[in-house]
Amino acid sequence: MSEKFKHNRRKFEYQGRTIYEWEQSIEEINIFVQPPPGITSKMIACEITPTKLILGIKGNPPFIN
C-alpha cells in the first residue's frame, strides 16, 4: 500500500454486517470486499468501467452499483 493511503478505511454496513470497505485519494480508490461463506470467485458478478462499478453475486441484485 502506498504512502498516499494514510486515510482510514470507510465502511458500508447493512444489518450489522460490513458489506464493503474503501479508502481513496485523488488518484485512486481501493475497495475491500469479504464475500459471504461459501461464495466462490465464479459466483461473483463484477463490471468495472471508467464511469461505473457493479459488484454482486450472480443471479441477485448488485450490492454496489
PDB file of N, CA, C, O and CB in Angstrom:
ATOM      1  N   MET A   1       0.849  -1.170   0.000  1.00  0.00           N
ATOM      2  CA  MET A   1       0.000   0.000   0.000  1.00  0.00           C
ATOM      3  C   MET A   1       0.892   1.230   0.000  1.00  0.00           C
ATOM      4  O   MET A   1       1.877   1.286   0.737  1.00  0.00           O
ATOM      5  CB  MET A   1      -0.965   0.000   1.217  1.00  0.00           C
ATOM      6  N   SER A   2       0.557   2.204  -0.814  1.00  0.00           N
ATOM      7  CA  SER A   2       1.408   3.378  -0.962  1.00  0.00           C
ATOM      8  C   SER A   2       1.233   4.361   0.186  1.00  0.00           C
ATOM      9  O   SER A   2       0.288   4.274   0.971  1.00  0.00           O
ATOM     10  CB  SER A   2       1.116   4.067  -2.273  1.00  0.00           C
ATOM     11  N   GLU A   3       2.165   5.295   0.259  1.00  0.00           N
ATOM     12  CA  GLU A   3       2.147   6.302   1.318  1.00  0.00           C
ATOM     13  C   GLU A   3       0.921   7.208   1.234  1.00  0.00           C
ATOM     14  O   GLU A   3       0.501   7.769   2.246  1.00  0.00           O
ATOM     15  CB  GLU A   3       3.408   7.141   1.255  1.00  0.00           C
ATOM     16  N   LYS A   4       0.347   7.358   0.051  1.00  0.00           N
ATOM     17  CA  LYS A   4      -0.798   8.263  -0.079  1.00  0.00           C
ATOM     18  C   LYS A   4      -2.049   7.719   0.605  1.00  0.00           C
ATOM     19  O   LYS A   4      -3.028   8.449   0.765  1.00  0.00           O
ATOM     20  CB  LYS A   4      -1.092   8.520  -1.545  1.00  0.00           C
ATOM     21  N   PHE A   5      -2.034   6.443   1.013  1.00  0.00           N
ATOM     22  CA  PHE A   5      -3.183   5.867   1.695  1.00  0.00           C
ATOM     23  C   PHE A   5      -2.981   5.857   3.204  1.00  0.00           C
ATOM     24  O   PHE A   5      -2.939   4.797   3.829  1.00  0.00           O
ATOM     25  CB  PHE A   5      -3.441   4.454   1.191  1.00  0.00           C
ATOM     26  N   LYS A   6      -2.861   7.025   3.770  1.00  0.00           N
ATOM     27  CA  LYS A   6      -2.787   7.175   5.215  1.00  0.00           C
ATOM     28  C   LYS A   6      -4.182   7.415   5.784  1.00  0.00           C
ATOM     29  O   LYS A   6      -4.335   7.607   6.990  1.00  0.00           O
ATOM     30  CB  LYS A   6      -1.839   8.331   5.596  1.00  0.00           C
ATOM     31  N   HIS A   7      -5.194   7.407   4.930  1.00  0.00           N
ATOM     32  CA  HIS A   7      -6.576   7.635   5.348  1.00  0.00           C
ATOM     33  C   HIS A   7      -7.122   6.386   6.026  1.00  0.00           C
ATOM     34  O   HIS A   7      -6.642   5.277   5.793  1.00  0.00           O
ATOM     35  CB  HIS A   7      -7.460   8.026   4.139  1.00  0.00           C
ATOM     36  N   ASN A   8      -8.101   6.576   6.843  1.00  0.00           N
ATOM     37  CA  ASN A   8      -8.790   5.433   7.442  1.00  0.00           C
ATOM     38  C   ASN A   8      -9.740   4.834   6.427  1.00  0.00           C
ATOM     39  O   ASN A   8     -10.304   5.538   5.589  1.00  0.00           O
ATOM     40  CB  ASN A   8      -9.554   5.846   8.725  1.00  0.00           C
ATOM     41  N   ARG A   9      -9.906   3.531   6.513  1.00  0.00           N
ATOM     42  CA  ARG A   9     -10.909   2.894   5.673  1.00  0.00           C
ATOM     43  C   ARG A   9     -12.281   3.336   6.139  1.00  0.00           C
ATOM     44  O   ARG A   9     -12.532   3.495   7.333  1.00  0.00           O
ATOM     45  CB  ARG A   9     -10.780   1.349   5.712  1.00  0.00           C
ATOM     46  N   ARG A  10     -13.154   3.530   5.182  1.00  0.00           N
ATOM     47  CA  ARG A  10     -14.557   3.793   5.473  1.00  0.00           C
ATOM     48  C   ARG A  10     -15.300   2.508   5.190  1.00  0.00           C
ATOM     49  O   ARG A  10     -14.865   1.705   4.365  1.00  0.00           O
ATOM     50  CB  ARG A  10     -15.127   4.994   4.626  1.00  0.00           C
ATOM     51  N   LYS A  11     -16.419   2.307   5.865  1.00  0.00           N
ATOM     52  CA  LYS A  11     -17.135   1.060   5.625  1.00  0.00           C
ATOM     53  C   LYS A  11     -18.620   1.300   5.435  1.00  0.00           C
ATOM     54  O   LYS A  11     -19.203   2.239   5.977  1.00  0.00           O
ATOM     55  CB  LYS A  11     -16.912   0.095   6.771  1.00  0.00           C
ATOM     56  N   PHE A  12     -19.211   0.413   4.642  1.00  0.00           N
ATOM     57  CA  PHE A  12     -20.651   0.392   4.439  1.00  0.00           C
ATOM     58  C   PHE A  12     -21.163  -0.870   5.110  1.00  0.00           C
ATOM     59  O   PHE A  12     -20.727  -1.976   4.789  1.00  0.00           O
ATOM     60  CB  PHE A  12     -21.035   0.439   2.908  1.00  0.00           C
ATOM     61  N   GLU A  13     -22.089  -0.700   6.042  1.00  0.00           N
ATOM     62  CA  GLU A  13     -22.657  -1.826   6.766  1.00  0.00           C
ATOM     63  C   GLU A  13     -24.152  -1.941   6.487  1.00  0.00           C
ATOM     64  O   GLU A  13     -24.829  -0.942   6.247  1.00  0.00           O
ATOM     65  CB  GLU A  13     -22.403  -1.680   8.271  1.00  0.00           C
ATOM     66  N   TYR A  14     -24.654  -3.166   6.522  1.00  0.00           N
ATOM     67  CA  TYR A  14     -26.077  -3.428   6.351  1.00  0.00           C
ATOM     68  C   TYR A  14     -26.468  -4.523   7.329  1.00  0.00           C
ATOM     69  O   TYR A  14     -25.859  -5.592   7.339  1.00  0.00           O
ATOM     70  CB  TYR A  14     -26.416  -3.835   4.878  1.00  0.00           C
ATOM     71  N   GLN A  15     -27.462  -4.271   8.139  1.00  0.00           N
ATOM     72  CA  GLN A  15     -27.953  -5.211   9.148  1.00  0.00           C
ATOM     73  C   GLN A  15     -26.807  -5.757  10.005  1.00  0.00           C
ATOM     74  O   GLN A  15     -26.743  -6.953  10.291  1.00  0.00           O
ATOM     75  CB  GLN A  15     -28.704  -6.370   8.473  1.00  0.00           C
ATOM     76  N   GLY A  16     -25.907  -4.859  10.405  1.00  0.00           N
ATOM     77  CA  GLY A  16     -24.806  -5.222  11.287  1.00  0.00           C
ATOM     78  C   GLY A  16     -23.643  -5.931  10.633  1.00  0.00           C
ATOM     79  O   GLY A  16     -22.706  -6.340  11.320  1.00  0.00           O
ATOM     80  N   ARG A  17     -23.678  -6.089   9.312  1.00  0.00           N
ATOM     81  CA  ARG A  17     -22.605  -6.783   8.583  1.00  0.00           C
ATOM     82  C   ARG A  17     -21.895  -5.792   7.682  1.00  0.00           C
ATOM     83  O   ARG A  17     -22.543  -5.010   6.987  1.00  0.00           O
ATOM     84  CB  ARG A  17     -23.164  -7.974   7.748  1.00  0.00           C
ATOM     85  N   THR A  18     -20.572  -5.815   7.687  1.00  0.00           N
ATOM     86  CA  THR A  18     -19.814  -4.956   6.775  1.00  0.00           C
ATOM     87  C   THR A  18     -19.932  -5.529   5.374  1.00  0.00           C
ATOM     88  O   THR A  18     -19.539  -6.671   5.132  1.00  0.00           O
ATOM     89  CB  THR A  18     -18.314  -4.841   7.210  1.00  0.00           C
ATOM     90  N   ILE A  19     -20.468  -4.747   4.452  1.00  0.00           N
ATOM     91  CA  ILE A  19     -20.643  -5.178   3.064  1.00  0.00           C
ATOM     92  C   ILE A  19     -19.367  -4.923   2.274  1.00  0.00           C
ATOM     93  O   ILE A  19     -18.903  -5.787   1.530  1.00  0.00           O
ATOM     94  CB  ILE A  19     -21.839  -4.448   2.407  1.00  0.00           C
ATOM     95  N   TYR A  20     -18.799  -3.722   2.442  1.00  0.00           N
ATOM     96  CA  TYR A  20     -17.513  -3.410   1.819  1.00  0.00           C
ATOM     97  C   TYR A  20     -16.860  -2.263   2.566  1.00  0.00           C
ATOM     98  O   TYR A  20     -17.511  -1.531   3.312  1.00  0.00           O
ATOM     99  CB  TYR A  20     -17.688  -3.056   0.320  1.00  0.00           C
ATOM    100  N   GLU A  21     -15.560  -2.123   2.349  1.00  0.00           N
ATOM    101  CA  GLU A  21     -14.796  -1.009   2.898  1.00  0.00           C
ATOM    102  C   GLU A  21     -14.043  -0.360   1.744  1.00  0.00           C
ATOM    103  O   GLU A  21     -13.759  -1.009   0.737  1.00  0.00           O
ATOM    104  CB  GLU A  21     -13.813  -1.482   4.034  1.00  0.00           C
ATOM    105  N   TRP A  22     -13.720   0.926   1.895  1.00  0.00           N
ATOM    106  CA  TRP A  22     -12.952   1.599   0.855  1.00  0.00           C
ATOM    107  C   TRP A  22     -12.070   2.676   1.455  1.00  0.00           C
ATOM    108  O   TRP A  22     -12.320   3.191   2.545  1.00  0.00           O
ATOM    109  CB  TRP A  22     -13.881   2.201  -0.196  1.00  0.00           C
ATOM    110  N   GLU A  23     -11.039   2.992   0.708  1.00  0.00           N
ATOM    111  CA  GLU A  23     -10.180   4.130   1.016  1.00  0.00           C
ATOM    112  C   GLU A  23      -9.817   4.757  -0.316  1.00  0.00           C
ATOM    113  O   GLU A  23      -9.702   4.064  -1.328  1.00  0.00           O
ATOM    114  CB  GLU A  23      -8.892   3.707   1.837  1.00  0.00           C
ATOM    115  N   GLN A  24      -9.637   6.075  -0.313  1.00  0.00           N
ATOM    116  CA  GLN A  24      -9.413   6.737  -1.583  1.00  0.00           C
ATOM    117  C   GLN A  24      -8.512   7.948  -1.445  1.00  0.00           C
ATOM    118  O   GLN A  24      -8.353   8.530  -0.372  1.00  0.00           O
ATOM    119  CB  GLN A  24     -10.722   7.144  -2.189  1.00  0.00           C
ATOM    120  N   SER A  25      -7.929   8.298  -2.581  1.00  0.00           N
ATOM    121  CA  SER A  25      -7.151   9.521  -2.721  1.00  0.00           C
ATOM    122  C   SER A  25      -7.634  10.183  -4.007  1.00  0.00           C
ATOM    123  O   SER A  25      -8.578   9.708  -4.640  1.00  0.00           O
ATOM    124  CB  SER A  25      -5.584   9.235  -2.750  1.00  0.00           C
ATOM    125  N   ILE A  26      -6.997  11.259  -4.383  1.00  0.00           N
ATOM    126  CA  ILE A  26      -7.339  11.924  -5.650  1.00  0.00           C
ATOM    127  C   ILE A  26      -7.071  10.999  -6.834  1.00  0.00           C
ATOM    128  O   ILE A  26      -7.810  11.023  -7.818  1.00  0.00           O
ATOM    129  CB  ILE A  26      -6.537  13.237  -5.809  1.00  0.00           C
ATOM    130  N   GLU A  27      -6.027  10.190  -6.748  1.00  0.00           N
ATOM    131  CA  GLU A  27      -5.607   9.362  -7.885  1.00  0.00           C
ATOM    132  C   GLU A  27      -6.289   8.003  -7.980  1.00  0.00           C
ATOM    133  O   GLU A  27      -6.495   7.494  -9.082  1.00  0.00           O
ATOM    134  CB  GLU A  27      -4.144   9.151  -7.818  1.00  0.00           C
ATOM    135  N   GLU A  28      -6.644   7.406  -6.841  1.00  0.00           N
ATOM    136  CA  GLU A  28      -7.169   6.046  -6.904  1.00  0.00           C
ATOM    137  C   GLU A  28      -8.064   5.734  -5.719  1.00  0.00           C
ATOM    138  O   GLU A  28      -8.111   6.459  -4.725  1.00  0.00           O
ATOM    139  CB  GLU A  28      -6.034   5.046  -6.966  1.00  0.00           C
ATOM    140  N   ILE A  29      -8.773   4.621  -5.870  1.00  0.00           N
ATOM    141  CA  ILE A  29      -9.632   4.120  -4.792  1.00  0.00           C
ATOM    142  C   ILE A  29      -9.383   2.624  -4.654  1.00  0.00           C
ATOM    143  O   ILE A  29      -9.201   1.922  -5.649  1.00  0.00           O
ATOM    144  CB  ILE A  29     -11.155   4.419  -5.075  1.00  0.00           C
ATOM    145  N   ASN A  30      -9.376   2.150  -3.432  1.00  0.00           N
ATOM    146  CA  ASN A  30      -9.261   0.721  -3.143  1.00  0.00           C
ATOM    147  C   ASN A  30     -10.536   0.288  -2.449  1.00  0.00           C
ATOM    148  O   ASN A  30     -10.979   0.914  -1.487  1.00  0.00           O
ATOM    149  CB  ASN A  30      -8.002   0.404  -2.264  1.00  0.00           C
ATOM    150  N   ILE A  31     -11.126  -0.798  -2.950  1.00  0.00           N
ATOM    151  CA  ILE A  31     -12.351  -1.343  -2.367  1.00  0.00           C
ATOM    152  C   ILE A  31     -12.037  -2.740  -1.855  1.00  0.00           C
ATOM    153  O   ILE A  31     -11.410  -3.540  -2.550  1.00  0.00           O
ATOM    154  CB  ILE A  31     -13.529  -1.369  -3.410  1.00  0.00           C
ATOM    155  N   PHE A  32     -12.477  -3.028  -0.633  1.00  0.00           N
ATOM    156  CA  PHE A  32     -12.219  -4.305   0.012  1.00  0.00           C
ATOM    157  C   PHE A  32     -13.548  -4.991   0.273  1.00  0.00           C
ATOM    158  O   PHE A  32     -14.436  -4.421   0.906  1.00  0.00           O
ATOM    159  CB  PHE A  32     -11.417  -4.121   1.330  1.00  0.00           C
ATOM    160  N   VAL A  33     -13.682  -6.230  -0.223  1.00  0.00           N
ATOM    161  CA  VAL A  33     -14.927  -6.977  -0.084  1.00  0.00           C
ATOM    162  C   VAL A  33     -14.600  -8.362   0.471  1.00  0.00           C
ATOM    163  O   VAL A  33     -13.716  -9.049  -0.040  1.00  0.00           O
ATOM    164  CB  VAL A  33     -15.681  -7.082  -1.451  1.00  0.00           C
ATOM    165  N   GLN A  34     -15.312  -8.763   1.509  1.00  0.00           N
ATOM    166  CA  GLN A  34     -15.202 -10.116   2.053  1.00  0.00           C
ATOM    167  C   GLN A  34     -16.502 -10.834   1.722  1.00  0.00           C
ATOM    168  O   GLN A  34     -17.520 -10.578   2.365  1.00  0.00           O
ATOM    169  CB  GLN A  34     -14.925 -10.107   3.611  1.00  0.00           C
ATOM    170  N   PRO A  35     -16.494 -11.731   0.729  1.00  0.00           N
ATOM    171  CA  PRO A  35     -17.748 -12.398   0.362  1.00  0.00           C
ATOM    172  C   PRO A  35     -18.258 -13.297   1.490  1.00  0.00           C
ATOM    173  O   PRO A  35     -17.486 -13.729   2.346  1.00  0.00           O
ATOM    174  CB  PRO A  35     -17.554 -13.224  -0.915  1.00  0.00           C
ATOM    175  N   PRO A  36     -19.549 -13.570   1.483  1.00  0.00           N
ATOM    176  CA  PRO A  36     -20.116 -14.463   2.500  1.00  0.00           C
ATOM    177  C   PRO A  36     -19.499 -15.864   2.398  1.00  0.00           C
ATOM    178  O   PRO A  36     -18.993 -16.241   1.341  1.00  0.00           O
ATOM    179  CB  PRO A  36     -21.655 -14.545   2.347  1.00  0.00           C
ATOM    180  N   PRO A  37     -19.537 -16.626   3.478  1.00  0.00           N
ATOM    181  CA  PRO A  37     -19.013 -18.000   3.425  1.00  0.00           C
ATOM    182  C   PRO A  37     -19.693 -18.796   2.325  1.00  0.00           C
ATOM    183  O   PRO A  37     -20.901 -18.684   2.120  1.00  0.00           O
ATOM    184  CB  PRO A  37     -19.203 -18.707   4.777  1.00  0.00           C
ATOM    185  N   GLY A  38     -18.908 -19.602   1.620  1.00  0.00           N
ATOM    186  CA  GLY A  38     -19.441 -20.459   0.565  1.00  0.00           C
ATOM    187  C   GLY A  38     -19.505 -19.813  -0.810  1.00  0.00           C
ATOM    188  O   GLY A  38     -19.786 -20.497  -1.794  1.00  0.00           O
ATOM    189  N   ILE A  39     -19.251 -18.512  -0.902  1.00  0.00           N
ATOM    190  CA  ILE A  39     -19.278 -17.826  -2.197  1.00  0.00           C
ATOM    191  C   ILE A  39     -17.892 -17.937  -2.836  1.00  0.00           C
ATOM    192  O   ILE A  39     -16.890 -17.545  -2.238  1.00  0.00           O
ATOM    193  CB  ILE A  39     -19.705 -16.319  -2.035  1.00  0.00           C
ATOM    194  N   THR A  40     -17.849 -18.471  -4.042  1.00  0.00           N
ATOM    195  CA  THR A  40     -16.585 -18.614  -4.757  1.00  0.00           C
ATOM    196  C   THR A  40     -16.435 -17.494  -5.781  1.00  0.00           C
ATOM    197  O   THR A  40     -17.391 -16.773  -6.067  1.00  0.00           O
ATOM    198  CB  THR A  40     -16.500 -19.993  -5.446  1.00  0.00           C
ATOM    199  N   SER A  41     -15.245 -17.355  -6.323  1.00  0.00           N
ATOM    200  CA  SER A  41     -14.994 -16.294  -7.301  1.00  0.00           C
ATOM    201  C   SER A  41     -15.864 -16.448  -8.544  1.00  0.00           C
ATOM    202  O   SER A  41     -16.212 -15.447  -9.170  1.00  0.00           O
ATOM    203  CB  SER A  41     -13.526 -16.285  -7.699  1.00  0.00           C
ATOM    204  N   LYS A  42     -16.221 -17.664  -8.915  1.00  0.00           N
ATOM    205  CA  LYS A  42     -17.064 -17.884 -10.096  1.00  0.00           C
ATOM    206  C   LYS A  42     -18.503 -17.431  -9.877  1.00  0.00           C
ATOM    207  O   LYS A  42     -19.265 -17.300 -10.835  1.00  0.00           O
ATOM    208  CB  LYS A  42     -17.048 -19.351 -10.480  1.00  0.00           C
ATOM    209  N   MET A  43     -18.876 -17.195  -8.631  1.00  0.00           N
ATOM    210  CA  MET A  43     -20.231 -16.759  -8.304  1.00  0.00           C
ATOM    211  C   MET A  43     -20.351 -15.237  -8.250  1.00  0.00           C
ATOM    212  O   MET A  43     -21.452 -14.704  -8.116  1.00  0.00           O
ATOM    213  CB  MET A  43     -20.659 -17.353  -6.976  1.00  0.00           C
ATOM    214  N   ILE A  44     -19.231 -14.544  -8.354  1.00  0.00           N
ATOM    215  CA  ILE A  44     -19.202 -13.087  -8.254  1.00  0.00           C
ATOM    216  C   ILE A  44     -19.453 -12.458  -9.625  1.00  0.00           C
ATOM    217  O   ILE A  44     -18.868 -12.877 -10.624  1.00  0.00           O
ATOM    218  CB  ILE A  44     -17.849 -12.607  -7.680  1.00  0.00           C
ATOM    219  N   ALA A  45     -20.320 -11.459  -9.664  1.00  0.00           N
ATOM    220  CA  ALA A  45     -20.567 -10.663 -10.869  1.00  0.00           C
ATOM    221  C   ALA A  45     -19.902  -9.305 -10.652  1.00  0.00           C
ATOM    222  O   ALA A  45     -20.217  -8.606  -9.689  1.00  0.00           O
ATOM    223  CB  ALA A  45     -22.122 -10.509 -11.165  1.00  0.00           C
ATOM    224  N   CYS A  46     -18.997  -8.934 -11.532  1.00  0.00           N
ATOM    225  CA  CYS A  46     -18.263  -7.680 -11.382  1.00  0.00           C
ATOM    226  C   CYS A  46     -18.104  -7.012 -12.747  1.00  0.00           C
ATOM    227  O   CYS A  46     -17.657  -7.636 -13.709  1.00  0.00           O
ATOM    228  CB  CYS A  46     -16.876  -7.926 -10.730  1.00  0.00           C
ATOM    229  N   GLU A  47     -18.477  -5.739 -12.813  1.00  0.00           N
ATOM    230  CA  GLU A  47     -18.304  -4.946 -14.037  1.00  0.00           C
ATOM    231  C   GLU A  47     -17.672  -3.615 -13.636  1.00  0.00           C
ATOM    232  O   GLU A  47     -18.218  -2.877 -12.817  1.00  0.00           O
ATOM    233  CB  GLU A  47     -19.682  -4.723 -14.791  1.00  0.00           C
ATOM    234  N   ILE A  48     -16.519  -3.322 -14.222  1.00  0.00           N
ATOM    235  CA  ILE A  48     -15.817  -2.069 -13.942  1.00  0.00           C
ATOM    236  C   ILE A  48     -15.597  -1.339 -15.259  1.00  0.00           C
ATOM    237  O   ILE A  48     -15.009  -1.884 -16.193  1.00  0.00           O
ATOM    238  CB  ILE A  48     -14.455  -2.326 -13.209  1.00  0.00           C
ATOM    239  N   THR A  49     -16.077  -0.100 -15.325  1.00  0.00           N
ATOM    240  CA  THR A  49     -15.850   0.762 -16.482  1.00  0.00           C
ATOM    241  C   THR A  49     -15.320   2.099 -15.950  1.00  0.00           C
ATOM    242  O   THR A  49     -15.271   2.297 -14.736  1.00  0.00           O
ATOM    243  CB  THR A  49     -17.177   0.956 -17.337  1.00  0.00           C
ATOM    244  N   PRO A  50     -14.924   3.015 -16.833  1.00  0.00           N
ATOM    245  CA  PRO A  50     -14.460   4.319 -16.349  1.00  0.00           C
ATOM    246  C   PRO A  50     -15.515   5.107 -15.571  1.00  0.00           C
ATOM    247  O   PRO A  50     -15.169   6.011 -14.811  1.00  0.00           O
ATOM    248  CB  PRO A  50     -13.995   5.142 -17.508  1.00  0.00           C
ATOM    249  N   THR A  51     -16.798   4.775 -15.751  1.00  0.00           N
ATOM    250  CA  THR A  51     -17.847   5.566 -15.095  1.00  0.00           C
ATOM    251  C   THR A  51     -18.698   4.798 -14.094  1.00  0.00           C
ATOM    252  O   THR A  51     -19.564   5.392 -13.451  1.00  0.00           O
ATOM    253  CB  THR A  51     -18.737   6.143 -16.124  1.00  0.00           C
ATOM    254  N   LYS A  52     -18.475   3.479 -13.941  1.00  0.00           N
ATOM    255  CA  LYS A  52     -19.310   2.743 -13.001  1.00  0.00           C
ATOM    256  C   LYS A  52     -18.616   1.491 -12.481  1.00  0.00           C
ATOM    257  O   LYS A  52     -17.671   0.970 -13.072  1.00  0.00           O
ATOM    258  CB  LYS A  52     -20.621   2.368 -13.656  1.00  0.00           C
ATOM    259  N   LEU A  53     -19.131   1.041 -11.353  1.00  0.00           N
ATOM    260  CA  LEU A  53     -18.705  -0.208 -10.731  1.00  0.00           C
ATOM    261  C   LEU A  53     -19.960  -0.946 -10.313  1.00  0.00           C
ATOM    262  O   LEU A  53     -20.788  -0.407  -9.578  1.00  0.00           O
ATOM    263  CB  LEU A  53     -17.749   0.041  -9.508  1.00  0.00           C
ATOM    264  N   ILE A  54     -20.104  -2.177 -10.777  1.00  0.00           N
ATOM    265  CA  ILE A  54     -21.222  -3.027 -10.381  1.00  0.00           C
ATOM    266  C   ILE A  54     -20.621  -4.303  -9.804  1.00  0.00           C
ATOM    267  O   ILE A  54     -19.797  -4.962 -10.438  1.00  0.00           O
ATOM    268  CB  ILE A  54     -22.191  -3.334 -11.597  1.00  0.00           C
ATOM    269  N   LEU A  55     -21.050  -4.639  -8.584  1.00  0.00           N
ATOM    270  CA  LEU A  55     -20.494  -5.808  -7.907  1.00  0.00           C
ATOM    271  C   LEU A  55     -21.599  -6.515  -7.143  1.00  0.00           C
ATOM    272  O   LEU A  55     -22.375  -5.882  -6.427  1.00  0.00           O
ATOM    273  CB  LEU A  55     -19.338  -5.407  -6.953  1.00  0.00           C
ATOM    274  N   GLY A  56     -21.666  -7.824  -7.300  1.00  0.00           N
ATOM    275  CA  GLY A  56     -22.672  -8.594  -6.593  1.00  0.00           C
ATOM    276  C   GLY A  56     -22.466 -10.075  -6.789  1.00  0.00           C
ATOM    277  O   GLY A  56     -21.412 -10.517  -7.248  1.00  0.00           O
ATOM    278  N   ILE A  57     -23.474 -10.833  -6.440  1.00  0.00           N
ATOM    279  CA  ILE A  57     -23.470 -12.276  -6.627  1.00  0.00           C
ATOM    280  C   ILE A  57     -24.391 -12.575  -7.800  1.00  0.00           C
ATOM    281  O   ILE A  57     -25.525 -12.097  -7.844  1.00  0.00           O
ATOM    282  CB  ILE A  57     -23.922 -13.037  -5.324  1.00  0.00           C
ATOM    283  N   LYS A  58     -23.904 -13.368  -8.748  1.00  0.00           N
ATOM    284  CA  LYS A  58     -24.675 -13.676  -9.954  1.00  0.00           C
ATOM    285  C   LYS A  58     -26.085 -14.133  -9.596  1.00  0.00           C
ATOM    286  O   LYS A  58     -26.283 -14.916  -8.667  1.00  0.00           O
ATOM    287  CB  LYS A  58     -23.964 -14.756 -10.784  1.00  0.00           C
ATOM    288  N   GLY A  59     -27.059 -13.631 -10.350  1.00  0.00           N
ATOM    289  CA  GLY A  59     -28.447 -14.001 -10.145  1.00  0.00           C
ATOM    290  C   GLY A  59     -29.160 -13.187  -9.072  1.00  0.00           C
ATOM    291  O   GLY A  59     -30.342 -13.412  -8.814  1.00  0.00           O
ATOM    292  N   ASN A  60     -28.460 -12.246  -8.443  1.00  0.00           N
ATOM    293  CA  ASN A  60     -29.032 -11.400  -7.402  1.00  0.00           C
ATOM    294  C   ASN A  60     -28.782  -9.936  -7.758  1.00  0.00           C
ATOM    295  O   ASN A  60     -27.891  -9.633  -8.552  1.00  0.00           O
ATOM    296  CB  ASN A  60     -28.428 -11.743  -6.007  1.00  0.00           C
ATOM    297  N   PRO A  61     -29.566  -9.026  -7.173  1.00  0.00           N
ATOM    298  CA  PRO A  61     -29.291  -7.606  -7.404  1.00  0.00           C
ATOM    299  C   PRO A  61     -27.888  -7.246  -6.875  1.00  0.00           C
ATOM    300  O   PRO A  61     -27.464  -7.778  -5.850  1.00  0.00           O
ATOM    301  CB  PRO A  61     -30.379  -6.721  -6.718  1.00  0.00           C
ATOM    302  N   PRO A  62     -27.176  -6.356  -7.561  1.00  0.00           N
ATOM    303  CA  PRO A  62     -25.835  -5.986  -7.097  1.00  0.00           C
ATOM    304  C   PRO A  62     -25.906  -5.228  -5.760  1.00  0.00           C
ATOM    305  O   PRO A  62     -26.878  -4.524  -5.486  1.00  0.00           O
ATOM    306  CB  PRO A  62     -25.120  -5.121  -8.164  1.00  0.00           C
ATOM    307  N   PHE A  63     -24.869  -5.383  -4.943  1.00  0.00           N
ATOM    308  CA  PHE A  63     -24.834  -4.615  -3.697  1.00  0.00           C
ATOM    309  C   PHE A  63     -23.995  -3.361  -3.835  1.00  0.00           C
ATOM    310  O   PHE A  63     -24.022  -2.501  -2.954  1.00  0.00           O
ATOM    311  CB  PHE A  63     -24.297  -5.468  -2.565  1.00  0.00           C
ATOM    312  N   ILE A  64     -23.250  -3.240  -4.925  1.00  0.00           N
ATOM    313  CA  ILE A  64     -22.603  -1.970  -5.291  1.00  0.00           C
ATOM    314  C   ILE A  64     -23.014  -1.696  -6.726  1.00  0.00           C
ATOM    315  O   ILE A  64     -22.826  -2.540  -7.602  1.00  0.00           O
ATOM    316  CB  ILE A  64     -21.010  -2.024  -5.131  1.00  0.00           C
ATOM    317  N   ASN A  65     -23.577  -0.514  -6.968  1.00  0.00           N
ATOM    318  CA  ASN A  65     -23.956  -0.113  -8.311  1.00  0.00           C
ATOM    319  C   ASN A  65     -23.782   1.395  -8.405  1.00  0.00           C
ATOM    320  O   ASN A  65     -24.041   1.982  -9.455  1.00  0.00           O
ATOM    321  CB  ASN A  65     -25.423  -0.544  -8.649  1.00  0.00           C
TER     322      ASN A  65
END
